[in-house]
Amino acid sequence: MSAERKNQAKGEQLRGKVKERVGRALGNERMQTEGRSEQSKGDARHAAEKVKDIFRR
């Protein structure tokens, strides 16, 4: 289950990165900000899953 959540977090990071770059290419600051926000959420979720893995051992 943890691997699935890590993959979801990685997907969120990737979607955020794509959204940020598309926003940058289009000159859309709102889209860039949303992309950075999604990346941050993905980073936080991925870090949380890593911590959970450490304590499961």
PDB file of N, CA, C, O and CB in Angstrom:
ATOM      1  N   MET A   1       0.821  -1.186   0.000  1.00  0.00           N
ATOM      2  CA  MET A   1       0.000   0.000   0.000  1.00  0.00           C
ATOM      3  C   MET A   1       0.864   1.248   0.000  1.00  0.00           C
ATOM      4  O   MET A   1       0.511   2.245  -0.630  1.00  0.00           O
ATOM      5  CB  MET A   1      -0.933  -0.001   1.194  1.00  0.00           C
ATOM      6  N   SER A   2       1.967   1.207   0.684  1.00  0.00           N
ATOM      7  CA  SER A   2       2.844   2.365   0.736  1.00  0.00           C
ATOM      8  C   SER A   2       3.429   2.676  -0.638  1.00  0.00           C
ATOM      9  O   SER A   2       3.572   3.843  -1.003  1.00  0.00           O
ATOM     10  CB  SER A   2       3.962   2.134   1.743  1.00  0.00           C
ATOM     11  N   ALA A   3       3.763   1.651  -1.388  1.00  0.00           N
ATOM     12  CA  ALA A   3       4.310   1.864  -2.731  1.00  0.00           C
ATOM     13  C   ALA A   3       3.273   2.541  -3.624  1.00  0.00           C
ATOM     14  O   ALA A   3       3.611   3.390  -4.449  1.00  0.00           O
ATOM     15  CB  ALA A   3       4.762   0.523  -3.357  1.00  0.00           C
ATOM     16  N   GLU A   4       2.023   2.162  -3.453  1.00  0.00           N
ATOM     17  CA  GLU A   4       0.956   2.775  -4.239  1.00  0.00           C
ATOM     18  C   GLU A   4       0.832   4.263  -3.909  1.00  0.00           C
ATOM     19  O   GLU A   4       0.670   5.092  -4.804  1.00  0.00           O
ATOM     20  CB  GLU A   4      -0.383   2.056  -3.982  1.00  0.00           C
ATOM     21  N   ARG A   5       0.908   4.587  -2.642  1.00  0.00           N
ATOM     22  CA  ARG A   5       0.814   5.995  -2.237  1.00  0.00           C
ATOM     23  C   ARG A   5       2.033   6.795  -2.688  1.00  0.00           C
ATOM     24  O   ARG A   5       1.923   7.969  -3.040  1.00  0.00           O
ATOM     25  CB  ARG A   5       0.661   6.099  -0.719  1.00  0.00           C
ATOM     26  N   LYS A   6       3.192   6.145  -2.673  1.00  0.00           N
ATOM     27  CA  LYS A   6       4.395   6.824  -3.171  1.00  0.00           C
ATOM     28  C   LYS A   6       4.240   7.128  -4.654  1.00  0.00           C
ATOM     29  O   LYS A   6       4.609   8.205  -5.119  1.00  0.00           O
ATOM     30  CB  LYS A   6       5.661   5.961  -2.928  1.00  0.00           C
ATOM     31  N   ASN A   7       3.691   6.170  -5.388  1.00  0.00           N
ATOM     32  CA  ASN A   7       3.472   6.382  -6.817  1.00  0.00           C
ATOM     33  C   ASN A   7       2.469   7.502  -7.065  1.00  0.00           C
ATOM     34  O   ASN A   7       2.629   8.288  -7.999  1.00  0.00           O
ATOM     35  CB  ASN A   7       2.988   5.093  -7.476  1.00  0.00           C
ATOM     36  N   GLN A   8       1.441   7.573  -6.235  1.00  0.00           N
ATOM     37  CA  GLN A   8       0.474   8.658  -6.364  1.00  0.00           C
ATOM     38  C   GLN A   8       1.144  10.004  -6.108  1.00  0.00           C
ATOM     39  O   GLN A   8       0.872  10.982  -6.804  1.00  0.00           O
ATOM     40  CB  GLN A   8      -0.702   8.452  -5.393  1.00  0.00           C
ATOM     41  N   ALA A   9       2.013  10.048  -5.116  1.00  0.00           N
ATOM     42  CA  ALA A   9       2.732  11.284  -4.805  1.00  0.00           C
ATOM     43  C   ALA A   9       3.645  11.674  -5.961  1.00  0.00           C
ATOM     44  O   ALA A   9       3.735  12.848  -6.319  1.00  0.00           O
ATOM     45  CB  ALA A   9       3.549  11.126  -3.510  1.00  0.00           C
ATOM     46  N   LYS A  10       4.322  10.686  -6.544  1.00  0.00           N
ATOM     47  CA  LYS A  10       5.190  10.964  -7.697  1.00  0.00           C
ATOM     48  C   LYS A  10       4.366  11.483  -8.878  1.00  0.00           C
ATOM     49  O   LYS A  10       4.795  12.387  -9.594  1.00  0.00           O
ATOM     50  CB  LYS A  10       5.971   9.691  -8.109  1.00  0.00           C
ATOM     51  N   GLY A  11       3.194  10.909  -9.071  1.00  0.00           N
ATOM     52  CA  GLY A  11       2.306  11.377 -10.138  1.00  0.00           C
ATOM     53  C   GLY A  11       1.880  12.814  -9.918  1.00  0.00           C
ATOM     54  O   GLY A  11       1.816  13.609 -10.856  1.00  0.00           O
ATOM     55  N   GLU A  12       1.592  13.138  -8.673  1.00  0.00           N
ATOM     56  CA  GLU A  12       1.203  14.507  -8.340  1.00  0.00           C
ATOM     57  C   GLU A  12       2.365  15.472  -8.586  1.00  0.00           C
ATOM     58  O   GLU A  12       2.166  16.583  -9.077  1.00  0.00           O
ATOM     59  CB  GLU A  12       0.736  14.593  -6.873  1.00  0.00           C
ATOM     60  N   GLN A  13       3.568  15.040  -8.242  1.00  0.00           N
ATOM     61  CA  GLN A  13       4.748  15.866  -8.503  1.00  0.00           C
ATOM     62  C   GLN A  13       4.903  16.108 -10.000  1.00  0.00           C
ATOM     63  O   GLN A  13       5.164  17.231 -10.432  1.00  0.00           O
ATOM     64  CB  GLN A  13       6.018  15.199  -7.934  1.00  0.00           C
ATOM     65  N   LEU A  14       4.742  15.058 -10.779  1.00  0.00           N
ATOM     66  CA  LEU A  14       4.899  15.160 -12.229  1.00  0.00           C
ATOM     67  C   LEU A  14       3.830  16.064 -12.841  1.00  0.00           C
ATOM     68  O   LEU A  14       4.136  16.916 -13.675  1.00  0.00           O
ATOM     69  CB  LEU A  14       4.838  13.770 -12.867  1.00  0.00           C
ATOM     70  N   ARG A  15       2.572  15.876 -12.423  1.00  0.00           N
ATOM     71  CA  ARG A  15       1.499  16.731 -12.938  1.00  0.00           C
ATOM     72  C   ARG A  15       1.774  18.194 -12.616  1.00  0.00           C
ATOM     73  O   ARG A  15       1.549  19.076 -13.445  1.00  0.00           O
ATOM     74  CB  ARG A  15       0.141  16.306 -12.351  1.00  0.00           C
ATOM     75  N   GLY A  16       2.261  18.441 -11.408  1.00  0.00           N
ATOM     76  CA  GLY A  16       2.583  19.808 -11.015  1.00  0.00           C
ATOM     77  C   GLY A  16       3.696  20.396 -11.854  1.00  0.00           C
ATOM     78  O   GLY A  16       3.640  21.556 -12.262  1.00  0.00           O
ATOM     79  N   LYS A  17       4.707  19.586 -12.108  1.00  0.00           N
ATOM     80  CA  LYS A  17       5.840  20.052 -12.915  1.00  0.00           C
ATOM     81  C   LYS A  17       5.384  20.389 -14.336  1.00  0.00           C
ATOM     82  O   LYS A  17       5.786  21.408 -14.899  1.00  0.00           O
ATOM     83  CB  LYS A  17       6.958  18.982 -12.951  1.00  0.00           C
ATOM     84  N   VAL A  18       4.547  19.530 -14.905  1.00  0.00           N
ATOM     85  CA  VAL A  18       4.038  19.771 -16.258  1.00  0.00           C
ATOM     86  C   VAL A  18       3.181  21.036 -16.274  1.00  0.00           C
ATOM     87  O   VAL A  18       3.322  21.881 -17.158  1.00  0.00           O
ATOM     88  CB  VAL A  18       3.217  18.553 -16.762  1.00  0.00           C
ATOM     89  N   LYS A  19       2.297  21.156 -15.292  1.00  0.00           N
ATOM     90  CA  LYS A  19       1.415  22.318 -15.242  1.00  0.00           C
ATOM     91  C   LYS A  19       2.218  23.615 -15.100  1.00  0.00           C
ATOM     92  O   LYS A  19       1.897  24.627 -15.722  1.00  0.00           O
ATOM     93  CB  LYS A  19       0.420  22.181 -14.081  1.00  0.00           C
ATOM     94  N   GLU A  20       3.256  23.569 -14.279  1.00  0.00           N
ATOM     95  CA  GLU A  20       4.090  24.757 -14.105  1.00  0.00           C
ATOM     96  C   GLU A  20       4.774  25.138 -15.420  1.00  0.00           C
ATOM     97  O   GLU A  20       4.801  26.312 -15.790  1.00  0.00           O
ATOM     98  CB  GLU A  20       5.143  24.518 -13.008  1.00  0.00           C
ATOM     99  N   ARG A  21       5.318  24.160 -16.113  1.00  0.00           N
ATOM    100  CA  ARG A  21       6.030  24.448 -17.370  1.00  0.00           C
ATOM    101  C   ARG A  21       5.085  24.920 -18.465  1.00  0.00           C
ATOM    102  O   ARG A  21       5.434  25.806 -19.244  1.00  0.00           O
ATOM    103  CB  ARG A  21       6.785  23.210 -17.845  1.00  0.00           C
ATOM    104  N   VAL A  22       3.898  24.339 -18.532  1.00  0.00           N
ATOM    105  CA  VAL A  22       2.918  24.798 -19.518  1.00  0.00           C
ATOM    106  C   VAL A  22       2.512  26.232 -19.188  1.00  0.00           C
ATOM    107  O   VAL A  22       2.402  27.073 -20.080  1.00  0.00           O
ATOM    108  CB  VAL A  22       1.670  23.862 -19.547  1.00  0.00           C
ATOM    109  N   GLY A  23       2.292  26.501 -17.916  1.00  0.00           N
ATOM    110  CA  GLY A  23       1.949  27.860 -17.500  1.00  0.00           C
ATOM    111  C   GLY A  23       3.042  28.850 -17.854  1.00  0.00           C
ATOM    112  O   GLY A  23       2.764  29.965 -18.295  1.00  0.00           O
ATOM    113  N   ARG A  24       4.282  28.440 -17.660  1.00  0.00           N
ATOM    114  CA  ARG A  24       5.414  29.306 -18.007  1.00  0.00           C
ATOM    115  C   ARG A  24       5.443  29.559 -19.513  1.00  0.00           C
ATOM    116  O   ARG A  24       5.672  30.685 -19.954  1.00  0.00           O
ATOM    117  CB  ARG A  24       6.752  28.673 -17.541  1.00  0.00           C
ATOM    118  N   ALA A  25       5.212  28.508 -20.297  1.00  0.00           N
ATOM    119  CA  ALA A  25       5.237  28.645 -21.757  1.00  0.00           C
ATOM    120  C   ALA A  25       4.111  29.552 -22.256  1.00  0.00           C
ATOM    121  O   ALA A  25       4.276  30.289 -23.228  1.00  0.00           O
ATOM    122  CB  ALA A  25       5.129  27.267 -22.422  1.00  0.00           C
ATOM    123  N   LEU A  26       2.963  29.486 -21.574  1.00  0.00           N
ATOM    124  CA  LEU A  26       1.818  30.298 -21.982  1.00  0.00           C
ATOM    125  C   LEU A  26       1.820  31.682 -21.335  1.00  0.00           C
ATOM    126  O   LEU A  26       1.026  32.547 -21.703  1.00  0.00           O
ATOM    127  CB  LEU A  26       0.531  29.581 -21.638  1.00  0.00           C
ATOM    128  N   GLY A  27       2.709  31.882 -20.380  1.00  0.00           N
ATOM    129  CA  GLY A  27       2.734  33.155 -19.665  1.00  0.00           C
ATOM    130  C   GLY A  27       1.592  33.275 -18.662  1.00  0.00           C
ATOM    131  O   GLY A  27       1.159  34.380 -18.337  1.00  0.00           O
ATOM    132  N   ASN A  28       1.107  32.137 -18.174  1.00  0.00           N
ATOM    133  CA  ASN A  28      -0.023  32.101 -17.250  1.00  0.00           C
ATOM    134  C   ASN A  28       0.509  31.885 -15.828  1.00  0.00           C
ATOM    135  O   ASN A  28       0.852  30.764 -15.451  1.00  0.00           O
ATOM    136  CB  ASN A  28      -1.040  30.975 -17.648  1.00  0.00           C
ATOM    137  N   GLU A  29       0.574  32.964 -15.046  1.00  0.00           N
ATOM    138  CA  GLU A  29       1.129  32.869 -13.693  1.00  0.00           C
ATOM    139  C   GLU A  29       0.286  31.995 -12.773  1.00  0.00           C
ATOM    140  O   GLU A  29       0.821  31.291 -11.916  1.00  0.00           O
ATOM    141  CB  GLU A  29       1.262  34.250 -13.093  1.00  0.00           C
ATOM    142  N   ARG A  30      -1.027  32.042 -12.951  1.00  0.00           N
ATOM    143  CA  ARG A  30      -1.900  31.232 -12.099  1.00  0.00           C
ATOM    144  C   ARG A  30      -1.599  29.746 -12.284  1.00  0.00           C
ATOM    145  O   ARG A  30      -1.515  28.996 -11.311  1.00  0.00           O
ATOM    146  CB  ARG A  30      -3.384  31.521 -12.415  1.00  0.00           C
ATOM    147  N   MET A  31      -1.438  29.331 -13.533  1.00  0.00           N
ATOM    148  CA  MET A  31      -1.138  27.930 -13.815  1.00  0.00           C
ATOM    149  C   MET A  31       0.225  27.549 -13.243  1.00  0.00           C
ATOM    150  O   MET A  31       0.395  26.444 -12.729  1.00  0.00           O
ATOM    151  CB  MET A  31      -1.176  27.664 -15.331  1.00  0.00           C
ATOM    152  N   GLN A  32       1.185  28.449 -13.329  1.00  0.00           N
ATOM    153  CA  GLN A  32       2.510  28.194 -12.762  1.00  0.00           C
ATOM    154  C   GLN A  32       2.402  27.981 -11.258  1.00  0.00           C
ATOM    155  O   GLN A  32       2.997  27.055 -10.707  1.00  0.00           O
ATOM    156  CB  GLN A  32       3.476  29.360 -13.073  1.00  0.00           C
ATOM    157  N   THR A  33       1.637  28.847 -10.601  1.00  0.00           N
ATOM    158  CA  THR A  33       1.473  28.753  -9.152  1.00  0.00           C
ATOM    159  C   THR A  33       0.772  27.457  -8.764  1.00  0.00           C
ATOM    160  O   THR A  33       1.167  26.797  -7.803  1.00  0.00           O
ATOM    161  CB  THR A  33       0.686  29.955  -8.625  1.00  0.00           C
ATOM    162  N   GLU A  34      -0.263  27.094  -9.507  1.00  0.00           N
ATOM    163  CA  GLU A  34      -0.963  25.834  -9.232  1.00  0.00           C
ATOM    164  C   GLU A  34      -0.022  24.649  -9.407  1.00  0.00           C
ATOM    165  O   GLU A  34      -0.067  23.694  -8.631  1.00  0.00           O
ATOM    166  CB  GLU A  34      -2.187  25.680 -10.156  1.00  0.00           C
ATOM    167  N   GLY A  35       0.819  24.712 -10.415  1.00  0.00           N
ATOM    168  CA  GLY A  35       1.777  23.640 -10.653  1.00  0.00           C
ATOM    169  C   GLY A  35       2.773  23.506  -9.517  1.00  0.00           C
ATOM    170  O   GLY A  35       3.065  22.398  -9.067  1.00  0.00           O
ATOM    171  N   ARG A  36       3.294  24.636  -9.052  1.00  0.00           N
ATOM    172  CA  ARG A  36       4.236  24.596  -7.921  1.00  0.00           C
ATOM    173  C   ARG A  36       3.553  24.053  -6.670  1.00  0.00           C
ATOM    174  O   ARG A  36       4.156  23.316  -5.890  1.00  0.00           O
ATOM    175  CB  ARG A  36       4.812  26.002  -7.641  1.00  0.00           C
ATOM    176  N   SER A  37       2.283  24.428  -6.489  1.00  0.00           N
ATOM    177  CA  SER A  37       1.524  23.947  -5.338  1.00  0.00           C
ATOM    178  C   SER A  37       1.344  22.429  -5.400  1.00  0.00           C
ATOM    179  O   SER A  37       1.519  21.739  -4.395  1.00  0.00           O
ATOM    180  CB  SER A  37       0.155  24.642  -5.270  1.00  0.00           C
ATOM    181  N   GLU A  38       0.998  21.917  -6.566  1.00  0.00           N
ATOM    182  CA  GLU A  38       0.840  20.466  -6.730  1.00  0.00           C
ATOM    183  C   GLU A  38       2.149  19.737  -6.476  1.00  0.00           C
ATOM    184  O   GLU A  38       2.169  18.678  -5.849  1.00  0.00           O
ATOM    185  CB  GLU A  38       0.327  20.138  -8.134  1.00  0.00           C
ATOM    186  N   GLN A  39       3.236  20.308  -6.965  1.00  0.00           N
ATOM    187  CA  GLN A  39       4.545  19.696  -6.736  1.00  0.00           C
ATOM    188  C   GLN A  39       4.838  19.629  -5.245  1.00  0.00           C
ATOM    189  O   GLN A  39       5.320  18.612  -4.749  1.00  0.00           O
ATOM    190  CB  GLN A  39       5.653  20.483  -7.464  1.00  0.00           C
ATOM    191  N   SER A  40       4.547  20.709  -4.534  1.00  0.00           N
ATOM    192  CA  SER A  40       4.809  20.749  -3.096  1.00  0.00           C
ATOM    193  C   SER A  40       3.978  19.709  -2.352  1.00  0.00           C
ATOM    194  O   SER A  40       4.475  19.040  -1.446  1.00  0.00           O
ATOM    195  CB  SER A  40       4.520  22.143  -2.542  1.00  0.00           C
ATOM    196  N   LYS A  41       2.719  19.578  -2.735  1.00  0.00           N
ATOM    197  CA  LYS A  41       1.865  18.562  -2.114  1.00  0.00           C
ATOM    198  C   LYS A  41       2.433  17.168  -2.357  1.00  0.00           C
ATOM    199  O   LYS A  41       2.485  16.342  -1.446  1.00  0.00           O
ATOM    200  CB  LYS A  41       0.424  18.654  -2.661  1.00  0.00           C
ATOM    201  N   GLY A  42       2.850  16.918  -3.574  1.00  0.00           N
ATOM    202  CA  GLY A  42       3.440  15.620  -3.908  1.00  0.00           C
ATOM    203  C   GLY A  42       4.712  15.369  -3.126  1.00  0.00           C
ATOM    204  O   GLY A  42       4.944  14.257  -2.650  1.00  0.00           O
ATOM    205  N   ASP A  43       5.544  16.406  -2.989  1.00  0.00           N
ATOM    206  CA  ASP A  43       6.779  16.279  -2.213  1.00  0.00           C
ATOM    207  C   ASP A  43       6.474  15.925  -0.760  1.00  0.00           C
ATOM    208  O   ASP A  43       7.109  15.047  -0.176  1.00  0.00           O
ATOM    209  CB  ASP A  43       7.593  17.580  -2.280  1.00  0.00           C
ATOM    210  N   ALA A  44       5.491  16.622  -0.186  1.00  0.00           N
ATOM    211  CA  ALA A  44       5.135  16.383   1.213  1.00  0.00           C
ATOM    212  C   ALA A  44       4.581  14.971   1.407  1.00  0.00           C
ATOM    213  O   ALA A  44       4.933  14.292   2.372  1.00  0.00           O
ATOM    214  CB  ALA A  44       4.108  17.421   1.688  1.00  0.00           C
ATOM    215  N   ARG A  45       3.732  14.537   0.508  1.00  0.00           N
ATOM    216  CA  ARG A  45       3.155  13.189   0.627  1.00  0.00           C
ATOM    217  C   ARG A  45       4.224  12.118   0.463  1.00  0.00           C
ATOM    218  O   ARG A  45       4.210  11.105   1.164  1.00  0.00           O
ATOM    219  CB  ARG A  45       2.047  12.983  -0.418  1.00  0.00           C
ATOM    220  N   HIS A  46       5.143  12.341  -0.455  1.00  0.00           N
ATOM    221  CA  HIS A  46       6.221  11.377  -0.671  1.00  0.00           C
ATOM    222  C   HIS A  46       7.101  11.300   0.573  1.00  0.00           C
ATOM    223  O   HIS A  46       7.483  10.209   0.994  1.00  0.00           O
ATOM    224  CB  HIS A  46       7.067  11.763  -1.912  1.00  0.00           C
ATOM    225  N   ALA A  47       7.423  12.442   1.161  1.00  0.00           N
ATOM    226  CA  ALA A  47       8.243  12.467   2.371  1.00  0.00           C
ATOM    227  C   ALA A  47       7.526  11.761   3.524  1.00  0.00           C
ATOM    228  O   ALA A  47       8.151  11.036   4.298  1.00  0.00           O
ATOM    229  CB  ALA A  47       8.582  13.919   2.763  1.00  0.00           C
ATOM    230  N   ALA A  48       6.227  11.973   3.632  1.00  0.00           N
ATOM    231  CA  ALA A  48       5.458  11.322   4.696  1.00  0.00           C
ATOM    232  C   ALA A  48       5.497   9.805   4.541  1.00  0.00           C
ATOM    233  O   ALA A  48       5.627   9.086   5.532  1.00  0.00           O
ATOM    234  CB  ALA A  48       4.001  11.817   4.688  1.00  0.00           C
ATOM    235  N   GLU A  49       5.387   9.318   3.326  1.00  0.00           N
ATOM    236  CA  GLU A  49       5.449   7.875   3.092  1.00  0.00           C
ATOM    237  C   GLU A  49       6.832   7.321   3.413  1.00  0.00           C
ATOM    238  O   GLU A  49       6.949   6.203   3.915  1.00  0.00           O
ATOM    239  CB  GLU A  49       5.083   7.555   1.642  1.00  0.00           C
ATOM    240  N   LYS A  50       7.873   8.085   3.132  1.00  0.00           N
ATOM    241  CA  LYS A  50       9.226   7.641   3.479  1.00  0.00           C
ATOM    242  C   LYS A  50       9.370   7.508   4.992  1.00  0.00           C
ATOM    243  O   LYS A  50       9.955   6.543   5.484  1.00  0.00           O
ATOM    244  CB  LYS A  50      10.281   8.624   2.926  1.00  0.00           C
ATOM    245  N   VAL A  51       8.834   8.480   5.724  1.00  0.00           N
ATOM    246  CA  VAL A  51       8.907   8.434   7.186  1.00  0.00           C
ATOM    247  C   VAL A  51       8.138   7.222   7.703  1.00  0.00           C
ATOM    248  O   VAL A  51       8.610   6.524   8.601  1.00  0.00           O
ATOM    249  CB  VAL A  51       8.346   9.740   7.810  1.00  0.00           C
ATOM    250  N   LYS A  52       6.967   6.970   7.148  1.00  0.00           N
ATOM    251  CA  LYS A  52       6.184   5.800   7.562  1.00  0.00           C
ATOM    252  C   LYS A  52       6.976   4.515   7.340  1.00  0.00           C
ATOM    253  O   LYS A  52       6.966   3.619   8.184  1.00  0.00           O
ATOM    254  CB  LYS A  52       4.851   5.740   6.791  1.00  0.00           C
ATOM    255  N   ASP A  53       7.663   4.431   6.201  1.00  0.00           N
ATOM    256  CA  ASP A  53       8.469   3.243   5.906  1.00  0.00           C
ATOM    257  C   ASP A  53       9.580   3.053   6.930  1.00  0.00           C
ATOM    258  O   ASP A  53       9.870   1.927   7.335  1.00  0.00           O
ATOM    259  CB  ASP A  53       9.068   3.343   4.505  1.00  0.00           C
ATOM    260  N   ILE A  54      10.192   4.136   7.343  1.00  0.00           N
ATOM    261  CA  ILE A  54      11.279   4.057   8.327  1.00  0.00           C
ATOM    262  C   ILE A  54      10.766   3.472   9.639  1.00  0.00           C
ATOM    263  O   ILE A  54      11.430   2.633  10.247  1.00  0.00           O
ATOM    264  CB  ILE A  54      11.898   5.453   8.570  1.00  0.00           C
ATOM    265  N   PHE A  55       9.587   3.912  10.077  1.00  0.00           N
ATOM    266  CA  PHE A  55       9.059   3.442  11.353  1.00  0.00           C
ATOM    267  C   PHE A  55       8.445   2.049  11.275  1.00  0.00           C
ATOM    268  O   PHE A  55       8.226   1.423  12.311  1.00  0.00           O
ATOM    269  CB  PHE A  55       8.034   4.410  11.859  1.00  0.00           C
ATOM    270  N   ARG A  56       8.166   1.558  10.096  1.00  0.00           N
ATOM    271  CA  ARG A  56       7.625   0.205   9.945  1.00  0.00           C
ATOM    272  C   ARG A  56       8.698  -0.855  10.100  1.00  0.00           C
ATOM    273  O   ARG A  56       8.392  -2.016  10.372  1.00  0.00           O
ATOM    274  CB  ARG A  56       6.952   0.056   8.595  1.00  0.00           C
ATOM    275  N   ARG A  57       9.944  -0.469   9.930  1.00  0.00           N
ATOM    276  CA  ARG A  57      11.038  -1.445   9.993  1.00  0.00           C
ATOM    277  C   ARG A  57      11.402  -1.796  11.368  1.00  0.00           C
ATOM    278  O   ARG A  57      12.305  -2.605  11.580  1.00  0.00           O
ATOM    279  CB  ARG A  57      12.232  -0.947   9.302  1.00  0.00           C
TER     280      ARG A  57
END
